[in-house]
Amino acid sequence: MAHETTVLCPVMIGRAQPIAIVDRCLDRLREGRGHTLLVAGEAGIGKSRFAAEVRSHAATQGIQSLQGNCFEPDRAFPYAPLIDLLRMMLDGQPSAEIAGRLGTAAS
């Protein structure tokens, strides 16, 4: 019985400059200066793969990263990526803890 498997190259090819930018942002983050990174481009150029590499890179340094996604149908929902971020950050937490983290913005 044949099984389909996904093969993911363990090496990012042609992304040295963007990874260097991410490294500088992570260095600044550790100094207390946070950043937001936007990965944008045409379909199929490797945005998702690059974002996964960035998250992995940050995780090895003990840094939590959150990802929001934009899809063509989301034009009617301009805050959809931010809702993704909040869901990722708060998923599975008790209501009291969420209220404590978000304060008056919780509602």
For each residue, the residues with C-beta under 8 A, 3 or more apart:
1:
2:
3:
4:
5:
6:
7:
8: 49
9: 12 13
10:
11:
12: 9 15 19 49 50 53
13: 9
14:
15: 12 18 19 46 50 53
16: 19 20
17: 20 21
18: 15 21 22 50
19: 12 15 16 22 23 53 54 57
20: 16 17 23 24
21: 17 18 24 25
22: 18 19 25 26 37 54 57 58
23: 19 20 26 27 57
24: 20 21 27 28
25: 21 22 28 29 35 37
26: 22 23 29 30 57 58 61 63
27: 23 24 30 31
28: 24 25 31 33 34 35
29: 25 26 32 33 34 35 63
30: 26 27 61 63
31: 27 28
32: 29
33: 28 29
34: 28 29
35: 25 28 29
36:
37: 22 25 54
38:
39: 47 50 51 54
40: 47
41: 45 47
42: 45
43:
44:
45: 41 42
46: 15 49 50
47: 39 40 41 50 51
48: 51 52
49: 8 12 46 52 53
50: 12 15 18 39 46 47 53 54
51: 39 47 48 54 55 67
52: 48 49 55 56
53: 12 15 19 49 50 56 57
54: 19 22 37 39 50 51 57 58 65
55: 51 52 58 59 65 67
56: 52 53 59 60
57: 19 22 23 26 53 54 60 61
58: 22 26 54 55 61 63 64 65
59: 55 56 62 63 64 65
60: 56 57
61: 26 30 57 58
62: 59
63: 26 29 30 58 59
64: 58 59
65: 54 55 58 59
66: 85 88 89
67: 51 55 84 85 88
68: 80 81 82 83 84 85 88
69: 80 81 84
70: 74 80 81
71: 74 80
72: 75
73: 76
74: 70 71 77 78 80 81
75: 72 78
76: 73
77: 74 80 83
78: 74 75
79: 82 83
80: 68 69 70 71 74 77 83 84
81: 68 69 70 74 84 85
82: 68 79 85 86
83: 68 77 79 80 86 87
84: 67 68 69 80 81 87 88
85: 66 67 68 81 82 88 89
86: 82 83 89 90
87: 83 84 90 91
88: 66 67 68 84 85 91
89: 66 85 86
90: 86 87 93 98 101
91: 87 88
92:
93: 90 97 98 101
94: 97 98
95: 98 99
96: 99 100
97: 93 94 100 101
98: 90 93 94 95 101 102 106
99: 95 96 102 103 106
100: 96 97 103
101: 90 93 97 98 106
102: 98 99 105 106
103: 99 100 106
104: 107
105: 102
106: 98 99 101 102 103
107: 104
